[in-house]
C-alpha cells in the first residue's frame, strides 16, 4: 500500500473514532484542570510547573498544552477536542510506523 494512502486511512480512522467529540462540551475534571486552573487561564509559567492548587496534581505535560489551547480557544471546548483528535491521529501514525519498522 502506498505510504500516502496508509497515512490517509489511519488519519481517517482516528478522525472517524474521535470526530464525534468535536461538538461536545467540557467533561469530568475539565472544570478543575482547565477552567479553574489559573496556571492554564493566566498563562503563569511558574504555576504550570507546580502542583495544581485545587487537586495538588502535578501535570506540566498536560497543563502546558491546555494553556496554549486557552490562548487560541479560550473557554470554548471545540479547540481542545480538535487538538485531542489530532494527537490521537499522530499517535496512531507513530504506532503504525513503529510496528511496521520492527
trRosetta pair geometry for C-beta under 8 A, 3 or more apart (Angstrom, degrees):
i j d omega theta_ij theta_ji phi_ij phi_ji
1 5 5.4 -117 175 84 95 119
1 6 5.0 112 114 -61 120 98
2 5 4.4 84 66 8 92 108
2 6 6.9 -162 91 -9 46 86
3 6 5.7 -57 -148 36 31 112
3 7 6.3 29 156 -17 66 107
4 7 5.8 -55 -146 38 31 110
4 8 6.2 31 155 -19 65 109
5 8 5.7 -55 -145 38 30 112
5 9 6.3 30 156 -19 65 106
6 9 5.9 -55 -147 36 28 110
6 10 6.3 23 157 -14 64 108
6 96 7.3 174 160 157 112 144
7 10 6.0 -58 -145 40 29 107
7 11 6.1 26 157 -16 65 110
7 93 6.3 32 -131 -119 82 118
8 11 5.9 -56 -141 40 27 109
8 12 6.1 29 157 -21 63 110
9 12 5.7 -56 -145 38 28 112
9 13 6.4 31 155 -22 63 104
10 13 5.6 -50 -148 32 31 113
10 14 6.6 30 153 -16 63 103
10 89 7.3 123 128 -158 84 74
10 92 5.1 176 173 132 106 115
10 93 5.6 130 113 -82 142 70
10 96 5.6 -76 -106 -29 154 159
11 14 5.8 -54 -152 37 33 110
11 15 6.3 31 151 -17 66 108
11 89 4.9 45 -131 -158 71 121
11 92 7.5 164 -83 79 41 129
11 93 7.1 13 -66 -60 81 112
12 15 5.6 -56 -145 40 32 111
12 16 6.1 36 155 -24 66 106
13 16 5.6 -52 -145 34 30 113
13 17 6.4 24 158 -15 64 107
13 92 7.0 -172 81 -175 107 157
14 17 6.0 -58 -146 39 29 107
14 18 6.0 -13 169 17 66 114
14 85 6.8 133 143 -174 97 73
14 88 4.9 167 -162 117 115 98
14 89 3.9 170 89 -90 155 71
14 92 4.8 -146 -66 1 124 152
15 18 6.7 -74 -131 57 22 83
15 19 4.9 45 169 -58 66 113
15 85 6.4 62 -111 179 60 120
15 89 6.7 24 -48 -81 76 123
16 19 6.0 -24 -113 8 16 120
17 88 7.5 -125 81 145 114 145
18 21 5.6 -39 -177 17 70 118
18 81 7.9 -178 162 -179 99 86
18 84 6.9 -143 -180 117 139 93
18 85 4.5 175 111 -113 126 85
18 88 5.3 120 -24 53 157 159
19 22 6.0 -21 -171 -15 53 115
19 85 6.6 74 -82 -129 51 141
20 24 7.8 53 136 -32 66 111
21 24 5.1 -54 -160 17 58 123
21 81 4.7 -160 124 -153 97 122
21 84 7.1 -57 102 84 144 130
21 85 7.0 180 61 -64 112 104
22 78 6.0 37 179 -141 74 79
22 81 5.0 170 -113 115 40 131
22 82 6.3 55 -124 -70 96 75
22 85 6.9 -11 -74 -33 93 145
23 78 7.0 9 -99 -99 43 95
23 81 8.0 -110 -15 73 22 163
24 27 6.9 -6 146 -41 124 115
24 77 6.7 -79 98 120 61 141
24 81 6.5 132 51 -88 89 150
25 77 5.3 137 -155 9 37 155
26 30 3.6 -141 -174 98 109 148
26 31 6.7 130 126 -56 134 63
26 34 6.7 -139 -131 58 137 137
26 35 6.8 74 165 -34 179 121
26 77 4.9 -156 -55 -88 68 128
26 80 7.6 39 -97 58 84 151
27 30 5.8 80 52 -2 39 122
29 32 5.2 -47 -171 41 78 109
29 33 5.4 50 136 -4 96 114
30 33 6.2 -71 -128 55 30 92
30 34 4.9 -16 -172 23 74 120
30 35 6.5 64 137 -9 76 100
30 77 7.6 25 176 -110 160 113
30 80 7.8 108 -135 130 129 166
31 34 7.4 -33 -82 52 6 81
31 35 5.1 -42 -144 46 45 122
31 36 6.0 30 155 -4 67 111
32 35 7.7 14 -17 51 12 81
32 36 5.6 -39 -126 54 35 117
32 37 6.8 67 150 -52 47 96
32 52 7.2 71 155 164 99 145
32 54 5.1 -130 -153 86 105 146
32 55 5.9 72 161 -32 140 121
33 37 5.5 9 -170 -37 27 140
33 40 7.4 81 154 -26 54 149
33 52 6.8 -61 -110 -109 69 153
33 55 7.6 -27 -73 17 83 141
33 57 7.6 -38 -99 70 105 137
33 59 7.5 -11 -143 61 121 141
33 62 7.0 -29 179 131 131 128
33 63 7.4 -122 -174 -90 89 84
33 66 7.0 -127 143 -102 89 168
34 37 6.0 -36 -102 25 7 115
34 40 5.5 -101 -141 116 48 164
34 41 7.7 97 167 -52 54 92
34 66 5.4 -134 -108 -163 87 127
34 70 7.3 176 -165 -73 90 108
34 80 7.2 -18 -117 -97 157 153
35 41 7.3 46 -158 -57 28 130
35 75 6.3 61 -113 -127 94 105
36 54 6.4 46 113 -33 125 147
37 40 4.2 56 93 13 109 110
37 41 6.5 138 80 -3 60 90
37 52 6.1 -57 -120 -135 109 106
37 53 7.6 163 -129 26 62 94
37 54 7.6 -98 -88 13 74 114
37 63 6.8 -126 151 -128 147 109
37 66 7.3 30 74 119 141 144
38 41 5.9 -65 -127 55 35 94
38 42 4.5 6 -179 5 76 126
38 44 6.2 19 133 9 89 132
38 47 6.2 -49 97 152 90 169
38 53 7.0 33 22 0 107 137
39 42 6.8 -37 -91 52 12 93
39 44 5.2 -90 -120 61 54 97
39 47 3.5 -144 -96 118 96 108
39 48 4.8 153 179 -73 116 53
39 50 7.3 -166 -87 52 139 88
39 52 7.3 -110 16 -108 131 68
39 63 5.5 2 113 -179 124 137
39 67 6.9 -78 137 -75 70 122
40 43 7.8 5 172 -69 21 45
40 48 7.8 106 -71 -99 53 88
40 63 5.7 -119 -72 -158 92 84
40 66 4.5 -42 -127 118 125 113
40 67 4.8 -137 -138 -78 55 72
40 70 5.4 135 160 -32 85 147
41 67 7.9 -117 -37 -118 20 73
41 70 5.7 -145 -103 -159 48 152
42 47 7.3 44 72 41 114 147
43 67 5.5 122 -108 -170 65 115
43 70 7.3 -155 -63 85 87 125
43 71 6.9 64 -83 -70 128 102
44 47 3.8 43 99 18 117 116
44 48 6.7 173 91 -25 62 79
45 48 5.6 -46 -151 20 34 117
45 49 7.4 8 160 1 61 103
46 49 6.7 -78 -165 45 31 94
46 50 6.7 19 146 -16 68 119
47 50 5.4 -67 -143 40 41 111
48 60 5.6 82 150 -130 82 87
48 63 5.0 -177 -145 112 78 121
48 64 5.6 80 -175 -77 135 73
48 67 6.2 -52 -97 -26 126 150
49 60 5.0 23 -101 -93 63 134
50 58 7.2 -88 163 -114 23 92
51 55 7.9 -130 172 89 92 64
51 56 4.7 8 162 -160 134 51
51 57 6.2 141 -155 63 82 19
51 58 4.6 -57 -90 -66 71 83
52 55 4.8 15 87 49 125 86
52 56 6.3 -86 66 -30 73 10
52 57 4.7 6 20 51 118 77
52 58 7.5 -153 -7 -71 73 35
52 59 7.3 2 -34 24 112 95
52 63 7.7 -177 -76 -79 97 136
53 56 7.9 -1 -172 -66 9 53
59 62 4.0 -9 148 33 118 115
59 63 5.6 122 95 -21 81 95
60 63 5.6 -60 -128 45 34 104
60 64 5.8 39 172 -28 71 105
61 64 6.6 -34 -128 26 22 110
61 65 7.7 16 166 -2 49 104
62 65 6.8 -69 -163 42 31 99
62 66 6.2 29 149 -20 68 115
63 66 5.3 -56 -144 39 36 117
63 67 6.2 41 156 -25 69 103
64 67 5.8 -52 -150 32 30 112
64 68 6.7 29 152 -16 62 103
65 68 5.4 -52 -147 37 39 112
65 69 6.2 44 152 -22 68 103
65 83 6.8 168 172 156 119 147
66 69 5.5 -53 -149 37 32 115
66 70 6.3 39 149 -26 64 102
66 80 7.4 21 -123 -117 72 113
67 70 5.4 -46 -148 29 33 116
67 71 6.9 41 150 -23 61 97
68 71 5.7 -47 -157 26 36 114
68 72 6.9 18 151 -5 64 106
69 72 6.0 -69 -155 45 34 101
69 73 5.4 -27 173 31 77 113
69 79 5.4 154 -162 122 94 113
69 80 5.2 71 -180 -87 153 75
69 83 5.9 -99 -93 -4 117 154
70 73 6.9 -72 -112 61 21 72
70 74 6.3 53 -163 -111 59 26
70 75 7.9 27 -132 -61 82 50
72 79 5.7 175 102 -157 106 152
73 76 4.8 -115 174 63 94 93
73 77 7.9 129 148 -69 136 5
73 78 6.7 -158 -147 68 133 75
73 79 2.8 -140 -67 21 151 151
73 80 6.6 -142 76 -31 154 72
76 79 6.0 78 91 3 93 101
77 80 5.3 -61 -157 41 56 113
77 81 5.9 52 149 -20 84 106
78 81 5.9 -62 -149 40 30 108
78 82 6.2 31 155 -22 67 108
79 82 5.6 -52 -144 34 31 113
79 83 6.5 30 157 -16 64 103
80 83 6.0 -53 -150 36 30 109
80 84 6.4 32 150 -20 63 108
81 84 5.5 -53 -147 37 33 116
81 85 6.4 38 152 -22 65 103
82 85 5.7 -50 -149 33 32 112
82 86 6.5 30 153 -16 64 105
83 86 5.7 -56 -149 38 33 111
83 87 6.3 36 152 -21 66 105
84 87 5.6 -52 -147 35 31 113
84 88 6.5 34 153 -19 63 103
85 88 5.7 -53 -151 34 32 112
85 89 6.5 32 151 -19 64 105
86 89 5.5 -52 -149 35 34 113
86 90 6.4 34 153 -19 66 104
87 90 5.7 -53 -146 36 32 110
87 91 6.3 31 156 -16 66 106
88 91 5.9 -55 -145 39 30 109
88 92 6.3 36 153 -23 64 106
89 92 5.6 -52 -150 33 31 115
89 93 6.6 30 153 -17 63 104
90 93 5.7 -55 -152 36 33 111
90 94 6.3 32 151 -19 66 106
91 94 5.5 -53 -144 38 34 113
91 95 6.2 34 157 -18 67 104
92 95 6.0 -54 -146 37 28 108
92 96 6.3 29 154 -18 62 109
93 96 5.6 -57 -148 38 30 114
93 97 6.2 29 156 -17 66 107
94 97 5.8 -55 -145 38 30 109
94 98 6.2 31 156 -20 64 108
95 98 5.7 -55 -145 37 30 112
95 99 6.2 23 160 -14 65 109
96 99 6.1 -60 -145 40 26 104
96 100 6.2 20 159 -14 64 112
97 100 5.9 -60 -142 41 28 107
97 101 6.1 28 159 -23 65 111
98 101 5.9 -58 -145 34 26 110
98 102 6.6 14 161 -14 61 113
99 102 6.2 -62 -145 38 30 106
